[in-house]
Amino acid sequence: MDSFFDQGYAEVKAVEERVGKESVDYAIKNGSYQNRTGTLRKSNKYSVEDDGLELRNEAEYASFC
């Protein structure tokens, strides 16, 4: 029984990994924003954690208060 769930978990992680990579690649290729320095496109990131897929953009254009 455990091996069944372990295999299912691994398959879900693999799909999340593929979707994350495809999402970032799509954002890089199809972003309709001005990208003069390249920072916006390079800051598209993803990670696969135990609780799911996280998509994010790590660009910081304003200072923190």
mmCIF file of the N, C-alpha and C atoms, coordinates in Angstrom:
data_MODEL
# 
_entry.id   MODEL 
# 
loop_
_atom_site.group_PDB 
_atom_site.id 
_atom_site.type_symbol 
_atom_site.label_atom_id 
_atom_site.label_alt_id 
_atom_site.label_comp_id 
_atom_site.label_asym_id 
_atom_site.label_entity_id 
_atom_site.label_seq_id 
_atom_site.pdbx_PDB_ins_code 
_atom_site.Cartn_x 
_atom_site.Cartn_y 
_atom_site.Cartn_z 
_atom_site.occupancy 
_atom_site.B_iso_or_equiv 
_atom_site.pdbx_formal_charge 
_atom_site.auth_seq_id 
_atom_site.auth_comp_id 
_atom_site.auth_asym_id 
_atom_site.auth_atom_id 
_atom_site.pdbx_PDB_model_num 
ATOM 1   N N  . MET A 1 1  ? 0.812  -1.179 0.000   1.00 0.00 ? 1  MET A N  1 
ATOM 2   C CA . MET A 1 1  ? 0.000  0.000  0.000   1.00 0.00 ? 1  MET A CA 1 
ATOM 3   C C  . MET A 1 1  ? 0.866  1.258  0.000   1.00 0.00 ? 1  MET A C  1 
ATOM 4   N N  . ASP A 1 2  ? 1.912  1.293  0.828   1.00 0.00 ? 2  ASP A N  1 
ATOM 5   C CA . ASP A 1 2  ? 2.777  2.466  0.888   1.00 0.00 ? 2  ASP A CA 1 
ATOM 6   C C  . ASP A 1 2  ? 3.437  2.739  -0.457  1.00 0.00 ? 2  ASP A C  1 
ATOM 7   N N  . SER A 1 3  ? 3.876  1.693  -1.150  1.00 0.00 ? 3  SER A N  1 
ATOM 8   C CA . SER A 1 3  ? 4.542  1.906  -2.439  1.00 0.00 ? 3  SER A CA 1 
ATOM 9   C C  . SER A 1 3  ? 3.578  2.498  -3.462  1.00 0.00 ? 3  SER A C  1 
ATOM 10  N N  . PHE A 1 4  ? 2.309  2.140  -3.374  1.00 0.00 ? 4  PHE A N  1 
ATOM 11  C CA . PHE A 1 4  ? 1.298  2.716  -4.271  1.00 0.00 ? 4  PHE A CA 1 
ATOM 12  C C  . PHE A 1 4  ? 1.205  4.221  -4.060  1.00 0.00 ? 4  PHE A C  1 
ATOM 13  N N  . PHE A 1 5  ? 1.105  4.648  -2.803  1.00 0.00 ? 5  PHE A N  1 
ATOM 14  C CA . PHE A 1 5  ? 1.014  6.072  -2.502  1.00 0.00 ? 5  PHE A CA 1 
ATOM 15  C C  . PHE A 1 5  ? 2.325  6.799  -2.801  1.00 0.00 ? 5  PHE A C  1 
ATOM 16  N N  . ASP A 1 6  ? 3.448  6.157  -2.554  1.00 0.00 ? 6  ASP A N  1 
ATOM 17  C CA . ASP A 1 6  ? 4.746  6.764  -2.886  1.00 0.00 ? 6  ASP A CA 1 
ATOM 18  C C  . ASP A 1 6  ? 4.862  7.001  -4.384  1.00 0.00 ? 6  ASP A C  1 
ATOM 19  N N  . GLN A 1 7  ? 4.415  6.039  -5.180  1.00 0.00 ? 7  GLN A N  1 
ATOM 20  C CA . GLN A 1 7  ? 4.459  6.192  -6.634  1.00 0.00 ? 7  GLN A CA 1 
ATOM 21  C C  . GLN A 1 7  ? 3.532  7.320  -7.084  1.00 0.00 ? 7  GLN A C  1 
ATOM 22  N N  . GLY A 1 8  ? 2.338  7.374  -6.515  1.00 0.00 ? 8  GLY A N  1 
ATOM 23  C CA . GLY A 1 8  ? 1.398  8.439  -6.859  1.00 0.00 ? 8  GLY A CA 1 
ATOM 24  C C  . GLY A 1 8  ? 1.942  9.808  -6.487  1.00 0.00 ? 8  GLY A C  1 
ATOM 25  N N  . TYR A 1 9  ? 2.561  9.899  -5.320  1.00 0.00 ? 9  TYR A N  1 
ATOM 26  C CA . TYR A 1 9  ? 3.163  11.156 -4.866  1.00 0.00 ? 9  TYR A CA 1 
ATOM 27  C C  . TYR A 1 9  ? 4.267  11.591 -5.829  1.00 0.00 ? 9  TYR A C  1 
ATOM 28  N N  . ALA A 1 10 ? 5.103  10.651 -6.251  1.00 0.00 ? 10 ALA A N  1 
ATOM 29  C CA . ALA A 1 10 ? 6.189  10.959 -7.185  1.00 0.00 ? 10 ALA A CA 1 
ATOM 30  C C  . ALA A 1 10 ? 5.640  11.421 -8.530  1.00 0.00 ? 10 ALA A C  1 
ATOM 31  N N  . GLU A 1 11 ? 4.559  10.811 -8.971  1.00 0.00 ? 11 GLU A N  1 
ATOM 32  C CA . GLU A 1 11 ? 3.958  11.208 -10.247 1.00 0.00 ? 11 GLU A CA 1 
ATOM 33  C C  . GLU A 1 11 ? 3.377  12.619 -10.168 1.00 0.00 ? 11 GLU A C  1 
ATOM 34  N N  . VAL A 1 12 ? 2.727  12.937 -9.067  1.00 0.00 ? 12 VAL A N  1 
ATOM 35  C CA . VAL A 1 12 ? 2.177  14.290 -8.888  1.00 0.00 ? 12 VAL A CA 1 
ATOM 36  C C  . VAL A 1 12 ? 3.304  15.312 -8.860  1.00 0.00 ? 12 VAL A C  1 
ATOM 37  N N  . LYS A 1 13 ? 4.379  15.017 -8.147  1.00 0.00 ? 13 LYS A N  1 
ATOM 38  C CA . LYS A 1 13 ? 5.537  15.933 -8.082  1.00 0.00 ? 13 LYS A CA 1 
ATOM 39  C C  . LYS A 1 13 ? 6.128  16.156 -9.476  1.00 0.00 ? 13 LYS A C  1 
ATOM 40  N N  . ALA A 1 14 ? 6.225  15.085 -10.268 1.00 0.00 ? 14 ALA A N  1 
ATOM 41  C CA . ALA A 1 14 ? 6.779  15.199 -11.623 1.00 0.00 ? 14 ALA A CA 1 
ATOM 42  C C  . ALA A 1 14 ? 5.909  16.107 -12.490 1.00 0.00 ? 14 ALA A C  1 
ATOM 43  N N  . VAL A 1 15 ? 4.597  15.980 -12.367 1.00 0.00 ? 15 VAL A N  1 
ATOM 44  C CA . VAL A 1 15 ? 3.689  16.833 -13.142 1.00 0.00 ? 15 VAL A CA 1 
ATOM 45  C C  . VAL A 1 15 ? 3.805  18.279 -12.673 1.00 0.00 ? 15 VAL A C  1 
ATOM 46  N N  . GLU A 1 16 ? 3.863  18.499 -11.369 1.00 0.00 ? 16 GLU A N  1 
ATOM 47  C CA . GLU A 1 16 ? 4.025  19.860 -10.851 1.00 0.00 ? 16 GLU A CA 1 
ATOM 48  C C  . GLU A 1 16 ? 5.339  20.470 -11.338 1.00 0.00 ? 16 GLU A C  1 
ATOM 49  N N  . GLU A 1 17 ? 6.386  19.693 -11.369 1.00 0.00 ? 17 GLU A N  1 
ATOM 50  C CA . GLU A 1 17 ? 7.683  20.167 -11.860 1.00 0.00 ? 17 GLU A CA 1 
ATOM 51  C C  . GLU A 1 17 ? 7.582  20.573 -13.326 1.00 0.00 ? 17 GLU A C  1 
ATOM 52  N N  . ARG A 1 18 ? 6.934  19.736 -14.139 1.00 0.00 ? 18 ARG A N  1 
ATOM 53  C CA . ARG A 1 18 ? 6.789  20.037 -15.565 1.00 0.00 ? 18 ARG A CA 1 
ATOM 54  C C  . ARG A 1 18 ? 5.933  21.283 -15.772 1.00 0.00 ? 18 ARG A C  1 
ATOM 55  N N  . VAL A 1 19 ? 4.830  21.393 -15.051 1.00 0.00 ? 19 VAL A N  1 
ATOM 56  C CA . VAL A 1 19 ? 3.942  22.555 -15.184 1.00 0.00 ? 19 VAL A CA 1 
ATOM 57  C C  . VAL A 1 19 ? 4.665  23.827 -14.736 1.00 0.00 ? 19 VAL A C  1 
ATOM 58  N N  . GLY A 1 20 ? 5.442  23.749 -13.664 1.00 0.00 ? 20 GLY A N  1 
ATOM 59  C CA . GLY A 1 20 ? 6.202  24.911 -13.210 1.00 0.00 ? 20 GLY A CA 1 
ATOM 60  C C  . GLY A 1 20 ? 7.183  25.387 -14.253 1.00 0.00 ? 20 GLY A C  1 
ATOM 61  N N  . LYS A 1 21 ? 7.935  24.459 -14.819 1.00 0.00 ? 21 LYS A N  1 
ATOM 62  C CA . LYS A 1 21 ? 8.920  24.823 -15.847 1.00 0.00 ? 21 LYS A CA 1 
ATOM 63  C C  . LYS A 1 21 ? 8.227  25.400 -17.083 1.00 0.00 ? 21 LYS A C  1 
ATOM 64  N N  . GLU A 1 22 ? 7.149  24.754 -17.525 1.00 0.00 ? 22 GLU A N  1 
ATOM 65  C CA . GLU A 1 22 ? 6.425  25.246 -18.695 1.00 0.00 ? 22 GLU A CA 1 
ATOM 66  C C  . GLU A 1 22 ? 5.837  26.631 -18.433 1.00 0.00 ? 22 GLU A C  1 
ATOM 67  N N  . SER A 1 23 ? 5.350  26.873 -17.233 1.00 0.00 ? 23 SER A N  1 
ATOM 68  C CA . SER A 1 23 ? 4.772  28.172 -16.893 1.00 0.00 ? 23 SER A CA 1 
ATOM 69  C C  . SER A 1 23 ? 5.818  29.273 -16.939 1.00 0.00 ? 23 SER A C  1 
ATOM 70  N N  . VAL A 1 24 ? 6.968  29.010 -16.373 1.00 0.00 ? 24 VAL A N  1 
ATOM 71  C CA . VAL A 1 24 ? 8.053  29.996 -16.381 1.00 0.00 ? 24 VAL A CA 1 
ATOM 72  C C  . VAL A 1 24 ? 8.537  30.223 -17.805 1.00 0.00 ? 24 VAL A C  1 
ATOM 73  N N  . ASP A 1 25 ? 8.707  29.150 -18.577 1.00 0.00 ? 25 ASP A N  1 
ATOM 74  C CA . ASP A 1 25 ? 9.124  29.295 -19.973 1.00 0.00 ? 25 ASP A CA 1 
ATOM 75  C C  . ASP A 1 25 ? 8.111  30.125 -20.761 1.00 0.00 ? 25 ASP A C  1 
ATOM 76  N N  . TYR A 1 26 ? 6.821  29.877 -20.537 1.00 0.00 ? 26 TYR A N  1 
ATOM 77  C CA . TYR A 1 26 ? 5.778  30.629 -21.228 1.00 0.00 ? 26 TYR A CA 1 
ATOM 78  C C  . TYR A 1 26 ? 5.839  32.110 -20.852 1.00 0.00 ? 26 TYR A C  1 
ATOM 79  N N  . ALA A 1 27 ? 5.986  32.401 -19.572 1.00 0.00 ? 27 ALA A N  1 
ATOM 80  C CA . ALA A 1 27 ? 6.054  33.788 -19.121 1.00 0.00 ? 27 ALA A CA 1 
ATOM 81  C C  . ALA A 1 27 ? 7.262  34.503 -19.724 1.00 0.00 ? 27 ALA A C  1 
ATOM 82  N N  . ILE A 1 28 ? 8.371  33.800 -19.835 1.00 0.00 ? 28 ILE A N  1 
ATOM 83  C CA . ILE A 1 28 ? 9.580  34.398 -20.408 1.00 0.00 ? 28 ILE A CA 1 
ATOM 84  C C  . ILE A 1 28 ? 9.374  34.705 -21.888 1.00 0.00 ? 28 ILE A C  1 
ATOM 85  N N  . LYS A 1 29 ? 8.779  33.790 -22.617 1.00 0.00 ? 29 LYS A N  1 
ATOM 86  C CA . LYS A 1 29 ? 8.615  33.947 -24.065 1.00 0.00 ? 29 LYS A CA 1 
ATOM 87  C C  . LYS A 1 29 ? 7.469  34.868 -24.452 1.00 0.00 ? 29 LYS A C  1 
ATOM 88  N N  . ASN A 1 30 ? 6.428  34.943 -23.629 1.00 0.00 ? 30 ASN A N  1 
ATOM 89  C CA . ASN A 1 30 ? 5.206  35.633 -24.029 1.00 0.00 ? 30 ASN A CA 1 
ATOM 90  C C  . ASN A 1 30 ? 4.841  36.831 -23.173 1.00 0.00 ? 30 ASN A C  1 
ATOM 91  N N  . GLY A 1 31 ? 5.684  37.236 -22.260 1.00 0.00 ? 31 GLY A N  1 
ATOM 92  C CA . GLY A 1 31 ? 5.378  38.394 -21.427 1.00 0.00 ? 31 GLY A CA 1 
ATOM 93  C C  . GLY A 1 31 ? 5.199  39.635 -22.280 1.00 0.00 ? 31 GLY A C  1 
ATOM 94  N N  . SER A 1 32 ? 4.125  40.361 -22.045 1.00 0.00 ? 32 SER A N  1 
ATOM 95  C CA . SER A 1 32 ? 3.838  41.539 -22.883 1.00 0.00 ? 32 SER A CA 1 
ATOM 96  C C  . SER A 1 32 ? 4.343  42.827 -22.245 1.00 0.00 ? 32 SER A C  1 
ATOM 97  N N  . TYR A 1 33 ? 5.227  42.720 -21.284 1.00 0.00 ? 33 TYR A N  1 
ATOM 98  C CA . TYR A 1 33 ? 5.738  43.887 -20.581 1.00 0.00 ? 33 TYR A CA 1 
ATOM 99  C C  . TYR A 1 33 ? 7.085  44.303 -21.167 1.00 0.00 ? 33 TYR A C  1 
ATOM 100 N N  . GLN A 1 34 ? 7.440  45.576 -20.928 1.00 0.00 ? 34 GLN A N  1 
ATOM 101 C CA . GLN A 1 34 ? 8.758  46.050 -21.356 1.00 0.00 ? 34 GLN A CA 1 
ATOM 102 C C  . GLN A 1 34 ? 9.801  45.404 -20.459 1.00 0.00 ? 34 GLN A C  1 
ATOM 103 N N  . ASN A 1 35 ? 10.838 44.888 -21.050 1.00 0.00 ? 35 ASN A N  1 
ATOM 104 C CA . ASN A 1 35 ? 11.851 44.151 -20.300 1.00 0.00 ? 35 ASN A CA 1 
ATOM 105 C C  . ASN A 1 35 ? 13.228 44.678 -20.689 1.00 0.00 ? 35 ASN A C  1 
ATOM 106 N N  . ARG A 1 36 ? 13.453 45.931 -20.414 1.00 0.00 ? 36 ARG A N  1 
ATOM 107 C CA . ARG A 1 36 ? 14.662 46.594 -20.884 1.00 0.00 ? 36 ARG A CA 1 
ATOM 108 C C  . ARG A 1 36 ? 15.948 46.019 -20.287 1.00 0.00 ? 36 ARG A C  1 
ATOM 109 N N  . THR A 1 37 ? 15.916 45.631 -19.037 1.00 0.00 ? 37 THR A N  1 
ATOM 110 C CA . THR A 1 37 ? 17.133 45.130 -18.382 1.00 0.00 ? 37 THR A CA 1 
ATOM 111 C C  . THR A 1 37 ? 17.205 43.608 -18.326 1.00 0.00 ? 37 THR A C  1 
ATOM 112 N N  . GLY A 1 38 ? 16.109 42.921 -18.647 1.00 0.00 ? 38 GLY A N  1 
ATOM 113 C CA . GLY A 1 38 ? 16.076 41.472 -18.549 1.00 0.00 ? 38 GLY A CA 1 
ATOM 114 C C  . GLY A 1 38 ? 15.702 40.966 -17.166 1.00 0.00 ? 38 GLY A C  1 
ATOM 115 N N  . THR A 1 39 ? 15.595 41.865 -16.203 1.00 0.00 ? 39 THR A N  1 
ATOM 116 C CA . THR A 1 39 ? 15.320 41.470 -14.825 1.00 0.00 ? 39 THR A CA 1 
ATOM 117 C C  . THR A 1 39 ? 13.950 40.815 -14.678 1.00 0.00 ? 39 THR A C  1 
ATOM 118 N N  . LEU A 1 40 ? 12.924 41.369 -15.342 1.00 0.00 ? 40 LEU A N  1 
ATOM 119 C CA . LEU A 1 40 ? 11.582 40.809 -15.197 1.00 0.00 ? 40 LEU A CA 1 
ATOM 120 C C  . LEU A 1 40 ? 11.522 39.361 -15.671 1.00 0.00 ? 40 LEU A C  1 
ATOM 121 N N  . ARG A 1 41 ? 12.082 39.090 -16.818 1.00 0.00 ? 41 ARG A N  1 
ATOM 122 C CA . ARG A 1 41 ? 12.018 37.728 -17.350 1.00 0.00 ? 41 ARG A CA 1 
ATOM 123 C C  . ARG A 1 41 ? 12.853 36.759 -16.509 1.00 0.00 ? 41 ARG A C  1 
ATOM 124 N N  . LYS A 1 42 ? 14.012 37.198 -16.047 1.00 0.00 ? 42 LYS A N  1 
ATOM 125 C CA . LYS A 1 42 ? 14.863 36.316 -15.236 1.00 0.00 ? 42 LYS A CA 1 
ATOM 126 C C  . LYS A 1 42 ? 14.297 36.067 -13.846 1.00 0.00 ? 42 LYS A C  1 
ATOM 127 N N  . SER A 1 43 ? 13.387 36.913 -13.402 1.00 0.00 ? 43 SER A N  1 
ATOM 128 C CA . SER A 1 43 ? 12.880 36.777 -12.039 1.00 0.00 ? 43 SER A CA 1 
ATOM 129 C C  . SER A 1 43 ? 11.650 35.872 -11.934 1.00 0.00 ? 43 SER A C  1 
ATOM 130 N N  . ASN A 1 44 ? 11.181 35.314 -13.049 1.00 0.00 ? 44 ASN A N  1 
ATOM 131 C CA . ASN A 1 44 ? 10.101 34.328 -13.011 1.00 0.00 ? 44 ASN A CA 1 
ATOM 132 C C  . ASN A 1 44 ? 10.664 33.027 -12.464 1.00 0.00 ? 44 ASN A C  1 
ATOM 133 N N  . LYS A 1 45 ? 10.058 32.526 -11.393 1.00 0.00 ? 45 LYS A N  1 
ATOM 134 C CA . LYS A 1 45 ? 10.567 31.322 -10.720 1.00 0.00 ? 45 LYS A CA 1 
ATOM 135 C C  . LYS A 1 45 ? 9.420  30.398 -10.354 1.00 0.00 ? 45 LYS A C  1 
ATOM 136 N N  . TYR A 1 46 ? 9.755  29.162 -10.051 1.00 0.00 ? 46 TYR A N  1 
ATOM 137 C CA . TYR A 1 46 ? 8.782  28.218 -9.514  1.00 0.00 ? 46 TYR A CA 1 
ATOM 138 C C  . TYR A 1 46 ? 9.490  27.291 -8.541  1.00 0.00 ? 46 TYR A C  1 
ATOM 139 N N  . SER A 1 47 ? 8.714  26.676 -7.678  1.00 0.00 ? 47 SER A N  1 
ATOM 140 C CA . SER A 1 47 ? 9.239  25.639 -6.796  1.00 0.00 ? 47 SER A CA 1 
ATOM 141 C C  . SER A 1 47 ? 8.122  24.653 -6.501  1.00 0.00 ? 47 SER A C  1 
ATOM 142 N N  . VAL A 1 48 ? 8.515  23.407 -6.309  1.00 0.00 ? 48 VAL A N  1 
ATOM 143 C CA . VAL A 1 48 ? 7.579  22.356 -5.958  1.00 0.00 ? 48 VAL A CA 1 
ATOM 144 C C  . VAL A 1 48 ? 7.852  21.970 -4.513  1.00 0.00 ? 48 VAL A C  1 
ATOM 145 N N  . GLU A 1 49 ? 6.858  22.198 -3.672  1.00 0.00 ? 49 GLU A N  1 
ATOM 146 C CA . GLU A 1 49 ? 6.970  21.903 -2.250  1.00 0.00 ? 49 GLU A CA 1 
ATOM 147 C C  . GLU A 1 49 ? 6.016  20.765 -1.901  1.00 0.00 ? 49 GLU A C  1 
ATOM 148 N N  . ASP A 1 50 ? 6.059  20.319 -0.670  1.00 0.00 ? 50 ASP A N  1 
ATOM 149 C CA . ASP A 1 50 ? 5.162  19.247 -0.226  1.00 0.00 ? 50 ASP A CA 1 
ATOM 150 C C  . ASP A 1 50 ? 3.694  19.634 -0.352  1.00 0.00 ? 50 ASP A C  1 
ATOM 151 N N  . ASP A 1 51 ? 3.396  20.929 -0.216  1.00 0.00 ? 51 ASP A N  1 
ATOM 152 C CA . ASP A 1 51 ? 2.004  21.357 -0.279  1.00 0.00 ? 51 ASP A CA 1 
ATOM 153 C C  . ASP A 1 51 ? 1.596  21.883 -1.654  1.00 0.00 ? 51 ASP A C  1 
ATOM 154 N N  . GLY A 1 52 ? 2.448  21.722 -2.676  1.00 0.00 ? 52 GLY A N  1 
ATOM 155 C CA . GLY A 1 52 ? 2.053  22.079 -4.029  1.00 0.00 ? 52 GLY A CA 1 
ATOM 156 C C  . GLY A 1 52 ? 3.073  22.907 -4.781  1.00 0.00 ? 52 GLY A C  1 
ATOM 157 N N  . LEU A 1 53 ? 2.633  23.402 -5.910  1.00 0.00 ? 53 LEU A N  1 
ATOM 158 C CA . LEU A 1 53 ? 3.457  24.187 -6.825  1.00 0.00 ? 53 LEU A CA 1 
ATOM 159 C C  . LEU A 1 53 ? 3.317  25.661 -6.492  1.00 0.00 ? 53 LEU A C  1 
ATOM 160 N N  . GLU A 1 54 ? 4.448  26.376 -6.470  1.00 0.00 ? 54 GLU A N  1 
ATOM 161 C CA . GLU A 1 54 ? 4.436  27.817 -6.231  1.00 0.00 ? 54 GLU A CA 1 
ATOM 162 C C  . GLU A 1 54 ? 5.073  28.512 -7.425  1.00 0.00 ? 54 GLU A C  1 
ATOM 163 N N  . LEU A 1 55 ? 4.338  29.440 -8.033  1.00 0.00 ? 55 LEU A N  1 
ATOM 164 C CA . LEU A 1 55 ? 4.852  30.287 -9.112  1.00 0.00 ? 55 LEU A CA 1 
ATOM 165 C C  . LEU A 1 55 ? 5.043  31.676 -8.536  1.00 0.00 ? 55 LEU A C  1 
ATOM 166 N N  . ARG A 1 56 ? 6.150  32.333 -8.891  1.00 0.00 ? 56 ARG A N  1 
ATOM 167 C CA . ARG A 1 56 ? 6.402  33.661 -8.330  1.00 0.00 ? 56 ARG A CA 1 
ATOM 168 C C  . ARG A 1 56 ? 7.303  34.475 -9.271  1.00 0.00 ? 56 ARG A C  1 
ATOM 169 N N  . ASN A 1 57 ? 7.306  35.769 -9.028  1.00 0.00 ? 57 ASN A N  1 
ATOM 170 C CA . ASN A 1 57 ? 8.210  36.678 -9.717  1.00 0.00 ? 57 ASN A CA 1 
ATOM 171 C C  . ASN A 1 57 ? 8.970  37.429 -8.626  1.00 0.00 ? 57 ASN A C  1 
ATOM 172 N N  . GLU A 1 58 ? 10.268 37.343 -8.643  1.00 0.00 ? 58 GLU A N  1 
ATOM 173 C CA . GLU A 1 58 ? 11.099 37.895 -7.572  1.00 0.00 ? 58 GLU A CA 1 
ATOM 174 C C  . GLU A 1 58 ? 11.681 39.261 -7.886  1.00 0.00 ? 58 GLU A C  1 
ATOM 175 N N  . ALA A 1 59 ? 11.129 39.948 -8.879  1.00 0.00 ? 59 ALA A N  1 
ATOM 176 C CA . ALA A 1 59 ? 11.630 41.292 -9.203  1.00 0.00 ? 59 ALA A CA 1 
ATOM 177 C C  . ALA A 1 59 ? 11.245 42.260 -8.119  1.00 0.00 ? 59 ALA A C  1 
ATOM 178 N N  . GLU A 1 60 ? 12.155 43.113 -7.728  1.00 0.00 ? 60 GLU A N  1 
ATOM 179 C CA . GLU A 1 60 ? 11.886 44.148 -6.724  1.00 0.00 ? 60 GLU A CA 1 
ATOM 180 C C  . GLU A 1 60 ? 12.229 45.499 -7.343  1.00 0.00 ? 60 GLU A C  1 
ATOM 181 N N  . TYR A 1 61 ? 11.177 46.296 -7.538  1.00 0.00 ? 61 TYR A N  1 
ATOM 182 C CA . TYR A 1 61 ? 11.388 47.603 -8.156  1.00 0.00 ? 61 TYR A CA 1 
ATOM 183 C C  . TYR A 1 61 ? 11.141 48.753 -7.200  1.00 0.00 ? 61 TYR A C  1 
ATOM 184 N N  . ALA A 1 62 ? 10.753 48.466 -5.996  1.00 0.00 ? 62 ALA A N  1 
ATOM 185 C CA . ALA A 1 62 ? 10.533 49.518 -5.017  1.00 0.00 ? 62 ALA A CA 1 
ATOM 186 C C  . ALA A 1 62 ? 11.299 49.167 -3.753  1.00 0.00 ? 62 ALA A C  1 
ATOM 187 N N  . SER A 1 63 ? 11.764 50.164 -3.078  1.00 0.00 ? 63 SER A N  1 
ATOM 188 C CA . SER A 1 63 ? 12.487 49.900 -1.838  1.00 0.00 ? 63 SER A CA 1 
ATOM 189 C C  . SER A 1 63 ? 11.505 49.523 -0.741  1.00 0.00 ? 63 SER A C  1 
ATOM 190 N N  . PHE A 1 64 ? 11.987 48.752 0.214   1.00 0.00 ? 64 PHE A N  1 
ATOM 191 C CA . PHE A 1 64 ? 11.166 48.382 1.349   1.00 0.00 ? 64 PHE A CA 1 
ATOM 192 C C  . PHE A 1 64 ? 11.173 49.513 2.370   1.00 0.00 ? 64 PHE A C  1 
ATOM 193 N N  . CYS A 1 65 ? 10.046 49.758 3.001   1.00 0.00 ? 65 CYS A N  1 
ATOM 194 C CA . CYS A 1 65 ? 9.944  50.829 4.018   1.00 0.00 ? 65 CYS A CA 1 
ATOM 195 C C  . CYS A 1 65 ? 10.185 50.240 5.391   1.00 0.00 ? 65 CYS A C  1 
# 
